[in-house]
Amino acid sequence: ISDLVVSLYDEERTYAGYLMRKLGIKRLQLLEVLSHGVNDDDIMSDSLPDDEAEDRAEEGVRDKRTLRPGTLERFATELTALATAGKLEPVIGREAEIERTIQVLSRRLKNNPIHVGDAGVGKTAITEGLAQRIAAGNVPPKLKGYTIWSLDMGALLAGTKFRGDFEERVKKVIDVLLKKEKAILFIDEIHTIIGAGAVTGSTLDASNLLKPALTSGNLRCIGSTTYEEYNKIFEKDRALSRRFQKIDIVEPTIQETVEILKGLRPKYEKYHNVRYSDETLEITVKLAAQFITERKLPDKAIDVIDEAGAMARIRADKEKDETDTTMVDISPHDIEVVIAKIARIPERTVSSSEKDKLATLEDSLKEEVFGQDQAIEAVVKAVKRSRAGFRAPDKPIANFLFVGPTGVGKTELARQLSKHLGITLHRFDMSEYQEKHTVSRLIGSPPGYVGYEEGGLLTDAIRKTPNSVVLLDEIEKAHSDIYNILLQIMDYATLTDNQGRKADFRNVILIMTSNAGARDIGKPLIGFGDQQVSSSALDDAVERAFSPEFRNRLDAVVHFNNLPMEIIERIVKKAIDEFAMQLAEKNVTLRVEDDVIRYLAIKGYSREFGARNISRLVEDQIKTVFVDEVLFGRLEHGGTAIARLENDKIVFDISPKNDS
């Protein structure tokens, strides 16, 4: 149809073409309407002389504006109209920032404030607060009667198929605002106008179209952006940034955030049909500030009360009849549950099931790790102290250095601790970090190097699972620069990666293992006092391997002892029991006599290597025998096997399952 209309216009001998030309319609304007839907008002005002257009506007063109939105209404939202209708959120505690914004807007030149702050601190809310004050008339006479228009960059860009369409829209918006005189343009995420609409090889974008209007002072503009985008994008355009006055929007304090939540409370109570007490709001802000570290107040606190209200309402609707409209009280426990889910940490109030787990933690670990009761007791005390709330709030749960000979259970204790607590174990083998440059793998490569965008292995792991056990295995093999990174973790429970993001270690158990002094312990000693000499040898080795500032930040240097023969026998029995459970799944029953266990313990243990050879010995002497028998031998369909010692050799009496 559009092509037909244009063809009719081009035909000079048709009545339709004659009529369109008679009415003053130009071909370019006709193409514009058919292609982009430009409003009748704009065409009329462009086609008529200025004085005639004004007369027509007074006679009734305004009636059309109520039926069909004009240029400004299509690409922007009037915030002052929303404020008058009561559709904006109340703004509390930002009087100083709003006053500074009013001062900048009242200037003769460069009257364009830009709000710069972290995401979630309330930059957009300040402009909405200004709109509410203008709507209420609570502004200086110079700003009374002004309207604030929030530019929609998405609508401005949408549908711009041909070169010049976007620039034309921006120009029309600016022209309409200049004609209105008492209009303020608000551009949220103002860094997006730099480069918007620019084509390859051209520097003309939305920001360059805006600069002339901003220079004269006739158009007032408010912008908002984050520090990151301001530094990376906005500030680099010197010609644009000098036309704006930077206003820093800092994160509100805990007390200010509580007042903000009290101001927002009625709307959330009405929406969720719940009640928030003052105590609940205070706990919300404190816990959100403490545990949700990657975001800022008041945004994260508002999210918590909103989600807590939704959770309580859903729970109440399940328990009660749908027609029941009773208000639900939001308890501090509800807040703790929501924050625990958001931050992926345990709930602050220890549940009864977790109490049972903590009460039996020491016994459970002693059943898995043999002969290291002193080390287990030290670790369990630290965990209980943290869960009771007696740990310093800005430190990890515990910082341990496990030292002792190889093969006595240092790494195994860390594994079993994470298993019984039900939390993630992050194990880093420090033999991979012997070179100086490998330190960057933990916190990320510096700018300009390969892997900068990927982040660090340690920081990323903690951000994903902040409640975990971090095991740095054989730390004495790592480069000494690793120790410098660990100092701030042990002191302040934070580590900053290459992109400035902080990882929170307050819910981390940091365990480092070391074989320092293992060679000295392995040497035979003359005379008595074996244990005392071994401990002093370990202490001397730790002092030589680690700097004083590193040792001073440790909660404890946990000594792991050499394992006596009765403990080795228990380890052998545990390994055989695990294998017997595997055989039981194949309907095979295994019984091992005590003299076999004693024989394996004596043969598999050495003072120098600890119990590490036990698993290999059980595999060679016990498991290997059953491979062929279970696959295609006498135990293929199940049966019984008895292991006994005969002439210092392990022999097996195998009885296949009797099918009859």
C-alpha positions in Angstrom: 0.0 0.0 0.0 2.8 2.4 0.8 4.4 1.9 -2.6 1.0 2.5 -4.2 0.5 5.8 -2.3 4.0 7.0 -3.3 3.2 6.1 -7.0 0.0 8.0 -6.8 1.9 11.1 -5.5 4.4 10.8 -8.4 1.6 10.7 -11.0 0.9 14.3 -12.0 -2.4 13.6 -13.8 -4.1 11.7 -11.0 -6.5 13.5 -8.7 -5.0 11.9 -5.6 -1.5 13.2 -6.5 -3.0 16.7 -7.2 -4.8 16.7 -3.9 -1.8 15.7 -1.8 0.4 18.4 -3.5 -2.4 20.9 -3.0 -2.5 20.2 0.7 1.2 21.0 0.9 2.4 17.5 1.5 6.0 17.0 0.4 7.3 13.7 -1.0 10.0 13.4 1.7 7.4 13.9 4.4 5.2 11.3 2.8 8.0 8.7 2.7 8.8 9.6 6.3 5.3 8.9 7.5 5.0 5.6 5.5 8.4 4.3 6.7 8.8 5.5 10.3 5.3 6.5 11.5 6.2 10.1 12.2 3.3 11.8 14.0 0.8 14.0 12.3 1.7 16.8 14.7 5.3 16.8 13.6 4.4 16.8 9.9 1.9 19.6 10.4 4.3 21.8 12.4 7.1 21.2 9.8 4.9 21.8 6.7 3.2 25.0 8.0 4.9 28.4 8.6 5.7 29.1 12.3 2.9 31.6 12.9 0.3 29.4 11.1 1.5 26.3 13.0 1.1 28.1 16.3 -2.5 29.2 15.3 -3.4 25.7 14.3 -2.0 24.3 17.6 -4.2 26.7 19.5 -7.2 25.7 17.5 -7.1 22.0 18.2 -3.9 20.2 17.4 -3.5 19.6 21.1 -6.6 17.4 21.1 -4.7 15.1 18.7 -1.8 14.8 21.2 -4.1 13.2 23.7 -5.1 10.6 21.2 -1.7 9.9 19.7 1.6 10.4 21.5 4.1 13.0 20.3 7.8 12.6 19.8 8.7 13.1 23.4 6.0 10.8 24.7 7.2 8.0 22.4 10.8 8.1 23.4 10.6 9.4 27.0 8.6 9.1 30.3 7.6 12.1 32.3 8.7 11.4 35.8 7.0 14.5 37.3 3.6 13.1 36.0 4.3 9.8 37.7 5.3 11.6 40.9 2.0 13.5 40.8 0.1 10.3 40.4 2.0 8.7 43.3 3.6 6.0 41.3 7.2 6.6 42.4 8.8 5.0 45.4 9.5 7.4 48.3 13.1 8.7 48.6 14.5 8.8 52.2 17.8 10.1 53.5 19.1 11.6 50.3 18.4 15.3 51.0 22.0 16.4 50.6 22.4 14.7 47.2 19.0 16.2 46.0 20.0 19.7 47.2 23.3 19.5 45.3 21.4 18.4 42.2 19.1 21.4 42.5 22.1 23.7 42.9 23.7 22.4 39.7 20.5 22.6 37.8 20.1 26.2 38.9 23.4 27.3 37.3 23.5 29.4 34.2 26.0 27.2 32.3 27.0 23.6 32.7 23.8 23.0 34.6 23.9 19.3 34.1 24.5 17.0 37.1 25.7 13.4 36.7 25.2 11.0 39.5 28.0 8.5 39.8 28.0 5.6 42.3 28.0 1.8 42.7 25.2 -0.2 41.4 22.3 -0.4 43.9 23.1 2.7 45.9 20.0 4.6 44.6 21.2 6.9 41.8 17.9 6.7 39.8 16.0 7.1 43.1 17.6 10.6 43.6 16.2 11.8 40.3 12.8 10.3 41.2 13.0 12.2 44.5 13.7 15.4 42.7 10.7 14.8 40.5 8.5 14.3 43.6 9.8 17.6 45.1 9.1 19.4 41.8 5.6 17.9 41.7 5.0 19.0 45.3 6.4 22.5 44.6 9.2 22.0 47.2 11.9 23.5 45.0 13.4 27.0 44.5 11.3 29.3 42.2 13.8 28.9 39.4 12.8 25.2 39.1 9.1 25.4 39.7 6.9 24.2 36.9 9.7 22.1 35.4 9.1 18.6 34.1 11.6 15.7 34.1 11.7 13.4 31.1 13.4 10.0 31.4 14.9 9.1 28.0 14.2 5.5 26.7 17.3 4.6 24.7 15.7 1.3 23.6 12.7 3.0 22.1 15.0 5.6 20.5 17.1 2.9 18.7 14.3 0.5 17.9 13.2 0.6 14.3 16.0 2.8 13.0 16.6 0.8 9.8 18.3 3.4 7.7 21.2 5.7 8.2 20.1 9.0 9.7 16.9 7.7 11.3 18.4 7.5 14.8 20.1 11.0 14.5 16.8 12.4 13.3 14.9 11.0 16.4 17.5 12.4 18.8 17.4 15.8 17.1 13.6 15.9 17.3 13.7 15.0 21.0 16.2 17.8 21.7 14.2 20.3 19.7 11.0 19.5 21.5 12.8 19.8 24.9 14.3 23.2 23.9 10.8 24.4 22.8 9.3 23.3 26.1 11.9 25.5 27.9 11.0 24.1 31.4 12.1 20.6 30.7 14.9 18.5 32.2 16.2 15.4 30.3 17.1 12.4 32.5 19.4 9.8 30.9 19.8 6.7 33.0 23.0 4.8 32.2 24.2 7.8 30.4 27.4 6.1 29.1 25.2 4.3 26.6 24.7 7.5 24.5 28.5 7.4 23.7 28.7 5.4 20.5 24.9 5.0 20.2 23.8 5.3 16.5 27.4 5.7 15.2 28.2 3.8 12.0 31.5 2.4 10.8 34.0 5.1 10.1 31.9 7.9 11.7 32.3 9.6 15.0 28.8 11.1 15.0 26.7 9.5 17.8 24.0 10.6 20.2 26.5 12.3 22.6 27.7 14.6 19.8 24.2 15.6 18.9 23.6 16.4 22.6 26.7 18.5 23.1 25.6 21.8 21.4 22.4 21.9 23.4 24.2 21.3 26.7 26.8 24.0 26.0 24.3 26.8 25.7 22.7 25.9 29.1 19.2 26.0 27.5 18.8 22.2 27.9 19.3 20.8 31.4 20.3 17.1 31.6 20.7 14.7 34.5 22.8 11.6 34.0 23.6 8.5 36.1 26.2 5.9 35.7 28.5 3.6 37.8 32.1 4.4 38.6 33.3 1.7 36.3 31.5 3.0 33.2 32.3 6.6 34.2 36.0 5.9 34.2 36.1 3.6 31.2 33.7 5.3 28.8 32.2 8.6 29.9 35.3 10.4 31.3 37.2 9.6 28.1 34.9 11.8 26.1 36.4 15.1 27.6 34.1 17.4 25.6 31.0 15.7 27.0 32.2 15.1 30.5 33.3 18.7 31.1 29.7 19.8 30.4 28.5 17.7 33.4 29.1 18.2 37.1 29.9 15.0 38.9 28.0 14.2 42.1 29.2 11.1 44.0 26.4 8.9 45.4 27.9 6.9 48.3 26.4 3.8 49.8 24.1 4.8 52.7 25.1 3.8 56.3 23.3 1.0 58.1 21.2 3.4 60.1 20.3 5.4 56.9 19.3 2.1 55.2 17.1 1.2 58.2 15.3 4.5 57.7 14.9 3.9 54.0 13.4 0.5 54.7 11.0 2.0 57.2 9.9 4.5 54.5 9.3 1.6 52.0 7.7 -0.7 54.5 4.0 0.3 53.9 4.2 -0.6 50.1 5.8 -4.0 50.7 3.5 -4.8 53.5 0.5 -4.0 51.3 1.8 -5.9 48.4 2.7 -9.1 50.3 0.1 -8.7 53.0 2.7 -9.1 55.7 4.2 -7.1 58.6 7.8 -6.0 59.1 8.8 -5.0 62.7 11.5 -2.5 63.4 13.7 -5.3 64.8 13.3 -7.3 61.6 14.3 -4.4 59.4 17.4 -3.7 61.6 18.5 -7.3 61.4 17.9 -7.3 57.6 20.3 -4.4 57.1 23.0 -5.8 59.4 23.0 -9.3 58.0 22.8 -8.0 54.4 25.7 -5.7 55.0 27.7 -8.5 56.6 27.0 -11.4 54.3 26.0 -10.1 50.8 29.3 -8.6 50.0 29.1 -8.2 46.2 26.2 -5.7 46.3 25.5 -2.4 47.9 22.9 -1.0 50.4 20.1 -0.2 50.2 19.4 -2.4 47.1 20.4 -5.7 48.7 18.4 -5.0 51.9 15.3 -4.1 49.9 15.7 -7.4 47.9 15.9 -9.3 51.2 12.7 -7.9 52.7 10.9 -8.3 49.3 11.9 -12.0 49.0 11.2 -12.7 52.7 7.7 -11.2 52.2 7.2 -13.4 49.1 8.4 -16.5 50.9 6.2 -15.9 53.9 3.1 -15.2 51.8 3.7 -18.4 49.7 4.1 -20.5 52.8 1.0 -19.0 54.4 -1.1 -19.6 51.3 -0.1 -23.3 51.3 -1.0 -23.7 55.0 -4.2 -21.7 55.0 -7.3 -21.3 52.9 -7.0 -19.1 49.9 -9.7 -16.8 51.2 -7.8 -16.2 54.4 -6.3 -12.7 54.2 -4.6 -12.6 57.6 -1.4 -10.6 57.7 1.8 -12.6 58.3 4.6 -11.4 60.6 8.1 -11.6 59.1 10.4 -13.0 61.8 14.2 -12.5 62.0 14.5 -16.2 61.2 12.8 -15.6 57.9 15.4 -13.0 57.1 18.2 -15.4 58.0 16.8 -18.0 55.7 16.6 -15.7 52.8 20.1 -14.3 53.3 21.5 -17.8 53.7 20.0 -18.7 50.3 21.3 -15.5 48.6 24.8 -15.7 50.1 24.9 -19.5 50.0 26.0 -19.8 53.7 24.6 -21.6 56.7 21.7 -20.0 58.6 22.9 -17.8 61.5 20.7 -19.6 64.0 21.9 -23.2 64.2 19.1 -25.6 63.5 18.5 -28.7 65.6 19.8 -31.1 62.9 23.0 -29.0 62.6 23.4 -29.0 66.4 23.3 -32.8 66.3 25.9 -32.8 63.5 28.2 -30.5 65.4 27.8 -32.5 68.6 29.0 -35.7 67.0 31.5 -34.1 64.6 34.5 -34.9 66.8 33.6 -38.6 67.2 32.7 -38.9 63.5 36.1 -37.5 62.5 37.9 -39.8 64.9 36.2 -42.8 63.3 37.6 -41.8 59.9 41.1 -40.4 60.8 43.0 -42.6 63.2 45.6 -41.6 65.7 45.3 -37.8 65.4 43.0 -36.9 68.2 44.8 -33.8 69.2 44.6 -32.3 65.6 40.9 -33.3 65.4 40.0 -31.6 68.7 41.7 -28.4 67.6 39.8 -28.3 64.3 36.4 -29.1 65.9 36.8 -26.5 68.6 37.4 -23.8 65.9 34.3 -24.9 64.0 32.1 -24.9 67.1 33.5 -21.5 68.2 32.5 -20.0 64.9 29.0 -21.5 64.8 28.4 -20.3 68.4 29.1 -16.7 67.2 32.3 -16.2 69.3 34.6 -15.8 66.3 35.8 -12.3 65.2 33.4 -11.2 62.5 36.1 -10.1 60.0 38.2 -13.3 60.0 37.9 -16.8 58.5 36.4 -19.6 60.7 39.9 -20.9 61.3 43.5 -20.7 59.8 45.4 -23.9 60.4 48.8 -25.2 59.4 49.0 -29.0 59.5 52.5 -30.2 59.9 53.9 -33.6 60.3 55.4 -36.6 58.4 53.9 -37.7 55.1 51.1 -40.3 55.1 49.7 -39.6 58.6 46.3 -38.1 57.7 46.8 -34.3 57.1 45.0 -34.1 53.8 42.5 -36.8 54.8 41.3 -34.8 57.9 40.5 -31.8 55.6 38.6 -34.1 53.3 36.6 -35.7 56.1 35.9 -32.3 57.7 34.2 -31.0 54.5 32.4 -34.3 54.1 30.9 -34.3 57.6 30.0 -30.6 57.5 28.4 -31.0 54.1 30.4 -28.2 52.5 32.6 -27.9 49.5 36.3 -28.7 49.6 38.5 -26.6 47.3 41.9 -28.3 47.1 44.9 -26.6 45.5 48.1 -28.6 45.1 50.8 -26.0 45.8 53.4 -27.9 43.7 51.7 -26.3 40.7 52.6 -22.8 42.1 56.4 -23.1 42.4 57.1 -20.3 39.9 56.6 -16.6 40.7 54.2 -15.9 37.8 51.9 -18.8 38.8 50.6 -16.7 41.7 48.4 -14.9 39.2 46.4 -18.1 38.7 44.9 -17.7 42.1 43.8 -14.1 41.8 43.8 -13.6 38.0 46.2 -12.3 35.4 47.0 -8.6 35.4 45.6 -6.4 32.6 47.1 -7.0 29.2 48.0 -10.6 29.9 46.3 -13.8 28.7 43.5 -14.9 31.1 42.7 -11.4 32.4 38.9 -11.8 31.7 38.8 -15.3 33.3 39.5 -14.2 36.9 41.4 -16.2 39.6 40.9 -19.8 40.5 40.8 -19.2 44.3 38.7 -16.0 44.2 36.2 -17.4 41.7 35.8 -20.6 43.8 35.1 -18.7 47.0 32.6 -16.3 45.3 30.7 -19.3 44.0 30.8 -21.3 47.3 31.7 -18.9 50.2 31.0 -21.6 52.8 33.7 -24.1 52.2 37.0 -25.7 53.2 40.1 -24.4 51.4 43.0 -26.9 51.4 46.4 -25.6 50.2 48.3 -28.9 50.0 52.0 -29.0 50.6 52.3 -25.2 50.9 56.0 -25.2 51.5 56.4 -26.1 47.7 54.7 -22.9 46.6 56.6 -19.7 45.7 57.0 -17.3 48.7 54.7 -14.7 47.0 51.8 -17.1 47.8 52.3 -16.4 51.5 51.9 -12.6 51.0 48.5 -13.3 49.4 47.4 -15.4 52.3 48.2 -12.7 54.9 45.2 -10.6 54.0 43.0 -13.7 53.9 44.0 -14.7 57.4 43.8 -11.1 58.7 40.7 -9.6 57.1 39.0 -12.6 55.3 39.0 -10.8 52.0 41.0 -11.3 48.7 40.7 -8.9 45.8 41.1 -10.4 42.3 42.5 -8.8 39.2 39.3 -7.0 38.3 38.7 -5.4 41.7 36.1 -7.9 42.9 36.3 -9.0 46.5 36.0 -12.7 47.6 34.6 -13.2 51.1 36.5 -15.7 53.3 34.5 -15.2 56.5 32.8 -18.6 56.2 35.9 -20.5 55.0 38.1 -22.9 57.0 41.6 -22.4 55.7 43.8 -25.4 56.0 47.4 -25.5 54.8 49.5 -28.8 55.0 53.2 -29.0 55.1 55.8 -31.7 55.2 58.4 -29.4 56.8 60.6 -31.3 59.1 59.5 -34.7 57.9 63.0 -35.7 57.0 64.3 -34.9 60.5 61.5 -36.9 62.1 62.3 -39.9 59.8 65.8 -40.2 61.3 66.2 -42.6 64.2 66.8 -40.9 67.5 69.3 -41.9 70.2 68.0 -42.4 73.7 64.6 -41.5 75.1 62.2 -38.6 74.6 61.2 -39.5 71.0 58.0 -37.5 71.0 59.5 -34.3 72.5 62.4 -34.3 70.0 60.0 -34.8 67.1 57.9 -31.8 68.2 60.8 -29.5 68.5 62.1 -30.7 65.1 58.8 -29.8 63.6 58.7 -26.3 65.3 62.2 -25.6 64.1 61.3 -26.6 60.5 58.2 -24.4 60.5 60.2 -21.4 61.7 62.7 -22.0 58.9 60.1 -22.4 56.2 57.6 -19.7 57.1 58.1 -16.0 57.9 57.1 -14.6 61.4 54.2 -12.5 60.0 52.8 -15.6 58.4 53.1 -17.8 61.5 51.7 -15.0 63.7 48.4 -15.0 61.8 47.7 -18.7 62.2 45.2 -19.9 64.7 47.3 -23.0 65.4 50.1 -25.0 64.0 48.6 -28.5 64.4 51.2 -31.3 64.8 50.4 -34.7 63.3 52.2 -37.6 65.1 53.8 -40.7 63.8 51.3 -43.5 63.8 51.8 -46.4 66.2 51.3 -50.0 65.1 47.8 -50.4 66.6 46.6 -47.4 64.5 48.2 -48.9 61.3 46.2 -52.1 62.0 43.0 -50.0 62.2 43.8 -48.3 58.9 44.4 -51.7 57.2 41.1 -53.0 58.6 39.3 -49.9 57.3 40.8 -50.4 53.8 39.8 -54.1 53.8 36.3 -53.3 55.1 35.8 -50.8 52.2 36.8 -53.6 49.8 34.5 -56.1 51.5 31.6 -53.7 50.9 32.4 -53.6 47.2 32.5 -57.4 47.1 29.2 -57.6 48.9 27.6 -55.8 46.0 28.7 -58.8 43.9 27.3 -61.3 46.4 30.8 -62.2 47.7 31.5 -62.4 51.4 35.1 -61.7 52.5 36.5 -62.6 55.9 40.1 -61.7 56.9 41.8 -63.2 59.9 43.6 -60.9 62.4 47.0 -62.3 61.6 46.6 -61.2 58.0 45.7 -57.7 59.2 48.8 -57.6 61.4 51.0 -58.9 58.6 49.8 -56.2 56.2 50.3 -53.5 58.8 53.9 -54.5 59.5 54.7 -54.9 55.8 52.9 -51.7 54.7 54.1 -49.1 57.2 57.3 -47.3 57.4 58.2 -44.4 59.7 59.3 -42.3 56.8 56.3 -42.8 54.5 53.5 -43.2 57.0 50.4 -45.2 56.0 50.5 -44.2 52.4 51.6 -47.6 51.2 48.7 -49.4 53.0 46.3 -48.9 50.1 48.8 -50.0 47.5 49.6 -53.1 49.6 45.9 -54.0 50.1 45.4 -53.6 46.3 48.4 -55.9 45.5 47.9 -58.6 48.1 44.1 -58.7 48.4 42.2 -57.0 45.5 44.3 -58.5 42.7 43.4 -62.0 43.7 39.7 -61.4 43.3 39.9 -59.8 39.8 39.8 -63.0 37.7 37.8 -64.9 40.3 34.9 -62.4 40.2 35.0 -61.8 36.5 35.1 -65.4 35.2 36.2 -67.6 38.1 34.7 -69.4 41.1 33.1 -66.2 42.4 31.4 -65.1 39.2 28.0 -65.8 40.8 29.0 -65.0 44.3 30.4 -67.0 47.2 32.7 -66.8 50.2 36.4 -66.0 50.6 38.5 -66.4 53.8 42.0 -64.8 53.9 44.5 -66.4 56.3 48.3 -66.4 56.8 50.3 -69.4 56.0 54.1 -69.5 55.9 54.2 -65.6 55.8 52.0 -65.6 52.8 48.3 -64.7 52.4 46.2 -67.6 51.1 42.5 -67.6 50.2 39.9 -70.3 50.8 37.3 -69.6 48.2 33.9 -71.3 48.2 31.6 -70.6 45.2 28.0 -69.9 45.8 25.9 -73.1 45.9 23.1 -72.6 43.4 21.2 -75.6 44.6 
